[in-house]
Amino acid sequence: MSWQKALRWIGCSVFSVFLTLTAFAQGDRGKAELKAGSGSITIDYGRPMSHGKDRVGEQEVGQVWRMGKDAATILMTPVDLAFGSVKVPKGKYSLFLTKAATDKYELIVNSQTGQWGTQHDSSKDFAKIPVKRESLPSLVEAFTIELKPAANGGAFEMMWGTTKLSAPFQFK
């Protein structure tokens, strides 16, 4: 084998390994997106599996959860948002979830970004948004976040296990 063929073979092998590792690294990530203004609101999040359990319902009162796995869940919005009376200016935020009471959950909007999902600094919490809890008729195995369009805004929805949490918002 000539050195040129060997070099091509090595190059193709390295490229194949790179593509495989990139696919595996991104395979457990999800992305929710909604058109807003001249851009899009996006949420990038890890997608853990429930393994047949209601992980959200098992959360302890007062516990903060990273809403996904691995890197923190990130909200990027090109427009100001209003979740009822809670205003969220355009920008980039980490999202967490807390169980405020037995059947009461809150979406935490945190100004710190770029951290691992388990690194929640409560001093950087920007807002807490009440979310509506519903039981799902069937189990959602992979943690899922969706942004649904609505008149002049949308709705944040997360589903995992047998729980769905949601909060409507308006573009401001």
Long-range contacts (C-beta under 8 A, 24 or more apart in sequence): 28-69, 28-70, 29-70, 30-68, 30-142, 30-143, 30-144, 30-145, 32-145, 32-146, 32-147, 33-147, 34-147, 34-148, 34-149, 34-154, 35-149, 36-77, 36-78, 36-79, 36-154, 36-171, 37-78, 37-79, 37-171, 38-78, 39-78, 39-79, 40-78, 41-75, 41-76, 41-77, 41-78, 41-79, 41-81, 41-147, 41-154, 42-74, 42-75, 42-76, 43-73, 43-74, 43-75, 43-76, 43-95, 43-145, 43-147, 43-156, 44-73, 44-74, 44-76, 45-73, 45-74, 45-95, 45-143, 45-145, 46-70, 46-71, 46-73, 46-117, 46-143, 47-142, 47-143, 47-144, 48-142, 48-143, 49-141, 49-142, 49-143, 50-139, 50-140, 50-141, 50-142, 50-143, 50-160, 50-161, 51-141, 52-139, 52-141, 53-161, 54-139, 54-160, 54-161, 54-162, 54-163, 55-143, 55-160, 55-161, 56-97, 56-105, 56-160, 56-161, 56-163, 56-165, 57-161, 57-162, 57-163, 59-97, 59-99, 60-99, 61-99, 61-100, 61-101, 61-102, 62-98, 62-99, 62-100, 63-98, 63-99, 64-96, 64-97, 64-98, 64-108, 64-120, 64-122, 65-96, 65-97, 65-98, 66-96, 66-117, 66-118, 66-120, 67-95, 67-96, 67-97, 67-117, 67-143, 67-145, 67-158, 68-117, 68-143, 68-145, 69-117, 69-143, 70-116, 70-117, 71-115, 71-116, 71-117, 72-96, 72-112, 72-113, 72-114, 72-115, 72-116, 72-117, 72-119, 73-117, 73-145, 74-113, 75-109, 79-171, 79-172, 80-171, 80-172, 81-153, 81-169, 81-170, 81-171, 81-172, 82-153, 82-169, 82-170, 82-172, 83-107, 83-127, 83-129, 83-156, 83-167, 83-168, 83-169, 84-129, 84-130, 86-127, 86-128, 86-129, 87-127, 87-172, 88-126, 88-127, 88-169, 93-126, 94-120, 96-120, 97-131, 97-158, 97-165, 98-128, 100-128, 103-133, 104-130, 104-133, 105-130, 105-131, 105-133, 105-165, 106-130, 106-131, 107-131, 107-156, 107-165, 107-167, 129-167, 130-167, 131-156, 131-165, 131-166, 131-167, 132-165, 132-166, 132-167, 133-163, 133-164, 133-165, 134-163, 134-164, 134-165, 134-166, 135-162, 135-163, 135-164, 136-161, 136-162, 136-163, 136-164, 138-162
